Amino acid sequence: MKYSVLVVDDDRYVNEYVAETVSRSGFAVEVAYSGEEAILKLRNKSCDIVLTDLKMDGMDGIALLDHIKRVNPDIAVVLMTAYGSVEKAVSAIKKGAHDFLLKPVTPDTVEHVLKRISETIRLKAENEMMRQDIAAKFQSMVGKSSQMREVFELIQSVAVARSTIMVTGDSGTGKEMVARAIHYCSNRKDRPFIKLNCAALPETLVEAELFGYEKGAFTDAKKTRRGRFELAHEGTLLLDEISEMPLNLQSKLLRVLQEREFERVGSSETISVDVRLIATSNRNLKEYSAAGRFREDLFYRLNVIPIHLPPLREKPEDIPLLIDHFIVRYATENGKEIKGISPAALSLMVKYPWPGNVRELENMIERAVVTTSSDLLTESDFPVDISLGDIAYVGGGLKVPMKLEEGSKYLILKTLEKFNGNKTRAAEALGVSTRTIRNKLAEYAETESKEQESHADLN
């Protein structure tokens, strides 16, 4: 991206010289020959950086700085000053100026300062985009069920606290999303949010990832590296799937929670940190503790504020809201116009048990939106698992116990019904050949014919 710079100096020679330097450094440049002219230009067209002389007739650089910071504090202001005014320039830094340059300015100095400011602007924009992305993900926590209303209330009430939080729930229920929501609703939202998945790393690497290590601490330690606790200083650290943390590290984690200090691997220097810890688990840690697989004292230290996310099958009233939300999101992302979902398809979705919870639902809606050729999602846009899940879990005509052949017949007929009698698609969905489908249908027809003949003979 090409950032824009407004050069302000009442000396035309200096103005043109600096403007040429700025342009050659790869920036879009505008010029103004007074503070008053600069204000007029900024009213019509904003810019990223203002490079202004300190001493000018009329409005000087300090007055211009004050005006810019009132109107648009995001504009970076750099003052150019002679040696005799350095003290005044330093005081301007305290008022919000980004930097100052000593006259006569050199091209290298101008380019260096502008490139540094550009990097700051870029990082700030990326952070803002990340925050917006997190906000969008937080909005994905859609629900009107009493369980989800309780979760929303808990997030708001505990976000400002420093206490450790334990988020539990099945895989795909949105535990990490809750952790991020807590962080971005807290007074730590402008500080780091750092994550470590305890199940994703070999046991030998978890300690080094958590606490960092000194150069030479082990064979591959080519340089000193900060761990997740240091990186999360004054922010939030999410320990995902905490149940998978090795037992020998659990005592060290307990110490950090109690004393808020630790040592890097290979170092005796104690490091103090201010970190808000959030842990997640899809397992019952109380049972893990009883079985000796998780320290009981650590469990109670983590479980200060518990938040439990119910599985999707326990809150079917949230499913239509989630479906609408995901349809809008993925239709927008993929440039498609989708009106919604048919009543028959929605009925199947509500009845399906969703073993993968919200994550499974989201993935299924995204796939349907991308692959459909219609403006309305119907049963044919979803895998046969949805229909079979409806049969297997809700009843749908199957009775348990029943003969295997009866169950097979029911599945074949229901699958054919789903695909409007298309034997090829039904065979693909069931993982059998089309010939098998034809043979089975012929068999069913023959059996039905014999039953009718038998019934006629009895009459």
Phi, psi and omega in degrees: 000139180265110181280154184253143182232134173255118179264126183237116177199134182277355173269109186299322181296311180296319181301310182295323180295312181293319180299319179296320178297316180298316181297317180292339178278359175097018181251151171283136187232141171233156180233152173218144185255012175197164177296321180296318179293324179298318180297317178298317180295321181290335176292323182274330183205118181284171177215175182269324185223138172245124178250105190235147173289150180281311183260114177220154174294145182076232179289121179271181184297325180293316179295321177296318177302312180303315181296314182298317182292333176285320187275315182213087184295348180282344179287128177277129182248128177241129181262139173253129186214155175278168184303321184294346184248016183301319182299320179292324179293321178297320179294331178292328177302319180294336179275354177124359176294144182282324183191175172219152179242140178272133176279147357285134182283147178252153179304319181297318181294316179300312182297318181299313181295316181294321178295321179295317178295320179301318180295321177297316179298318181298314181296322179296319179295320179296319179297321179294319177297322179295318178297319179295323178295318178296319179299321179295321179292324178297322179293341177290347177282070184271142175172146176240358180294156181298326179296316182287327176298322177295320179296314179301316180296320179296317180303313181295320186282328184264349185302321184281347182282165177260351187299152177288144184236137176247118179254121181241160180154163179296161176301136178089005181274347177104034183294316179295325179298320178296317179300315179295321179298318179299315181298312185280355171261357185262174176282004176261007188300335180269000179255175188294146167246110186246139183236142171225122176271108185293338182272348187267351184245147172299151183305324184291341183262344186299315182298315180296322179291322181287311190252353182080179181206159178268154176303130179085004181296330175208179191305314185269007181277082184283337179208162178293138182223135177283145179269181184295327179296316178294318181296331182269010182307128182070006178239218184234138175245123177259120174258100184278138181053059183298337181298338182271003179290132180303144182301321184293341178267344184296326178292323178291322177294320178300320180296318179298318180295324183278317188252348181056042175207159183197177174236143173294157175297127180086010181227150176255000181282127181275132181245128178263140181223154173244097185229134173267119185261132172236128179246149175232155177202141173258012179244164177274100185292335177294317177292322177299320179295316180297329181274000179080016182261355179209135182296129182295319181294325177291320178304312181291330179288329179279328189271035180297310177237100179275138173232121181250132178258120181288152175293157184298327182295342180269356179222062183299338180293343179275343186298312179301321179295316180295319180299312179302317181298313182289327176297313180299315183297308187281335173293319178295314182297327185257009177062039181242153178254103180244121182287328183160214184230143182291153179303320181294317179293320179298320179300318177297318182296321181291325182279337182295142186282348177049068177300333178266006175059212187298325180298318179295317179299314181298314180298321182291320178293318179301314180298316182296317180297318183290322188266343184291148175254006182249171176261010178221124179287130180236179182304323183292348179275354184243155180298157180296339179306327181297312179295317181291327177295322177300317181293311189292324187257332186261336180123288172050020178115341178277140177239135179247127002278159174206161180293146182302320181295325178293317178296319178300315180299316182298316181296318181296314182293321179293322180292319175299321178297319181298322183260026175053039177082004181286107186291325181295312181293322178296318179297318178298317181295324183271352178074032178232174179276158177297326178300321179299317179299314181298316180298319181293319179296320177296321179296316180295319181296319180294317179298317181295322180295317179296321180295322179293320179296319179296319180295322179294320180297322180293327180284000000 
